[in-house]
Amino acid sequence: MNLSKYKIILFVIMIIGMVSCGKKEAQKIEDKTAIPVQVREVKLQDIAQVLEYVGNIKAKDEAIIYPKVSGKVIEKVKEDGALVSKGEAIVYLDRDEVGLKYERAPVESTLNGIIGRVYVDIGSQVDPQTSIALVVSMDTVKIDLDIPEKYLSKVSIGQTANIIIDAYPDKEVVGQVTKISPVVDLSTRTAPVEITVDNKEHILKSGMFAKVKLVIQSREKTAVILKEAIMGKDPETYVFVVSGNKANLKKVSLGFRQDSLYEVKEGLVEGDLVVIMGQQRLKEGDIVNPEK
């Protein structure tokens, strides 16, 4: 090999080495300038818009029992919590009226149910205005809610409500909308709605605290994103989408929300990688280092 050929080969090797070093250096610079972000892939799933309220459970039917005559309580037949049938005596009275022969007068229940409270004791003097007992029918209970007028068009008779009771936090019961008031309260802009729950086992007690979830609309297999990904305010809402190693700002149209998820009506498709953490540092076209 002559000297000139040797010099040419050496020159080529030097050029290749310089190009290789340049690429490595450029990669190092790019790695240092890449902004670390956390991303989440857009997936299709079912989502529902839910109204959440709290209320107190009440017996569907209940009655305050009054005596028909005046007298003194001489016997208590039923105590708190006892079952009682319509027409069955709860207490007996001594009418104790001048000119009348002694005769026990029963104070009778006006419905089938449970004695919620007996208000009188033996020896109490009562008259037709005295409350003797509270009788409740617990086979069916109700929860009264006040629904804002803007949601009333999405609430209908027979609609399902999911109910969680503080006393049974792991047990969810199902109720139905049975009444919707045709009148909106002018001061609160709400209307009373009644939820009825079957309670044949008498698990639910009158006065218990209940949390009610009422599904007013739902979507099946729709694109959703976490609320952490969203920037701006409706209708000007945006997210950063990572393509390759670059972040691109995209406008999105949002639907309703369920917990931390938002429905995406326009702007994203299944599989898009959306930045959910670190987007505050980004601008259009920034190089990123995405992590799921």
C-alpha positions, 0 to 999 in steps of 0.5 A: 500500500502506498503512502497516498492510499494510507492517508486516504484510509486514515482520513476516512476513519477520522471522519467516521469517528468524528460523525459518531462522536457528534451523534453521541454528543448530540444524543447526550445534549438531547437527553439532558434537555428532555423534560421528564413527564408522566403519561397515561394512555387514552382508553375506552371505557364506560362512564356515567354522570352521577349526582351525589346527595345525602339524606335521612331514611324515613319509613314510607308509612308512619302514624302518630296514634291518638286515643279516642277518649280521655282517661288514665293509662292503666296498661301498656301492651306494646313496647318500643320495637314491638310488631303491631297489627292494624286494630291491635291495642297499644295501651289501655285506658281507664275512662274514669268518667262520672256516671260510667261503669269502669271499662277499659278503652283500647288505643289501637294502631291504625296500620301494620308496622313496628312501634317506633316509640310509646310516648306515655307511661302507666298512670299518665292522664291523656285526652284525644290530643295526646300522642300515645305512640308512633307506629312505622311500617318499615317494609318500605323506606324512603329518602327525600332529596332536593334536586337542582332544577337543571338536572330535573329533565334527566331524572325520571320515575323508576330511575335507579338510585344506589344507596350506601348507609353509614351503618353498613358501609360495605353494603350498597342497596338499590332504590328507585325514584317514585316521586318528582315534585312538579313545583320548584322551590323559588328560593333554592331552585330545587324540587323534592324527589323521593327515593323508595327502597325495599326493606323487607328484612328491616335492615334499614332503620328510620333516621339512618344517614344515607348517601345516594348516587343517582345516575342521570346519564351514561356512555359506553366505550368512550374515550376518557382522561384524568382531570390532572391532564386538563389545562384551561377552562371549558370550553377552552380546554387543552392537553399535551399529547406525546408523539415520539419524544415530542409534546404537542398541545391539543384542544379537547372537547369534554363531556361529563365527569365521573370522579376523576375521569372526564369524557372526551368528546373530541380531540383524542383517540384510543391509544393517545399518550396524554401527559398527566404530570409535568405539563406545566413546564411544557410548551409546543414541540418540547422534547420529553422523556415520558414515563407511564 
